[in-house]
Amino acid sequence: MGVAVIKLKNPPVNSLSLEVLTEFVISLEKLENDKTFRGVIVTSDCPGIFSAGLDLTEMCGKSQAHYAEYWRAVQELWLRLYLSNLVLIAAINGVSPAGGCLMSLTCDYRVLADNPKYNMGLNETLLGIVAPSWFKDTLVNTVGHRTAERALQLGLLFPPAEALRVGMVDQVVPEDQVHSTALSVMAQWLAVPDHARQLTKNLMRKPTADRLVKQRDADIQYFLRFISRDSIQKSLRVYLDKLRQKKG
Ligand SMILES: CCCCC/C=C\C/C=C\CC/C=C/CC(=O)SCCNC(=O)CCNC(=O)[C@H](O)C(C)(C)COP(=O)(O)OP(=O)(O)OC[C@H]1O[C@@H](n2cnc3c(N)ncnc32)[C@H](O)[C@@H]1OP(=O)(O)O
């Protein structure tokens, strides 16, 4: 039925490095241009981890030029995914904090494996950083304003039952059924004529995407100012050190 599977593979935690973001956009563009494909299942090849989100090492201790290049790549992937003409279904087979959660929120439908460890949410505040307005918009468009307001301020990571209750995911299924469920949901979405579904998707999502498109450069400048602050760099270093020391 013309369905591709994009399996993220950037061990150990599928962090969204500049390289991963760039390759993801290229793969998506190829699929968009190949009319034999109508849908994509986005999933992970790293056991227990859908994606650890944006690569913190790309946002810490680097040059301004690097931050700008990285942020443009983050924007690009979000725009491509959010406005994709393809049906995108996230088969979430692991934990998905921050950028990992955002990636799934850009999809049309989310199936999450029923494992209490597989938390998801926008936890930026717990790192001492702030989810940008378009991350916030994506969450609000999925779970509504009040749930998003509380989740964003507290940096909540929802276990599967809670994620389902607040509408962050559409279905929670046993781990070994995530892929087959994604495939059967895909069949349902592909039963709708493409042009009508695509126009409707655009109607729902373009106003949100346009807010970023209209001020992409300003958004990058804003990010640069924010991420370069000494206090923010310090918060990121402390967080990364904590992650690294967990093992030791
Ligand atoms: C009004 C003002 C508004 C201003 C707004 C303007 C701009 C906005 C500015 C900034 C916004 C930036 C947005 C960021 C969104 C993000 O996505 S930030 C990333 C958030 N991610 C996380 O918090 C997840 C952190 N990771 C974990 O919790 C765990 O690693 C895990 C995913 C649960 C896996 O656990 P596990 O035990 O299996 O693995 P380890 O923890 O041992 O990790 C292994 C290895 O990987 C490294 N690592 C983990 N996560 C990341 C990451 N996200 N990036 C880079 N590296 C990561 C970890 O350090 C270990 O490394 P090693 O010790 O060297 O092996």
Residues whose N, C-alpha, C, O or C-beta is under 5 A from the ligand:
A	BS01	LIG	P12 V13 S15 A52 G53 L54 D55 L56 T57 V95 P97 A98 G99 G100 I129 V130 A131 P132 Y222 F223 F226 L240 L243 R244
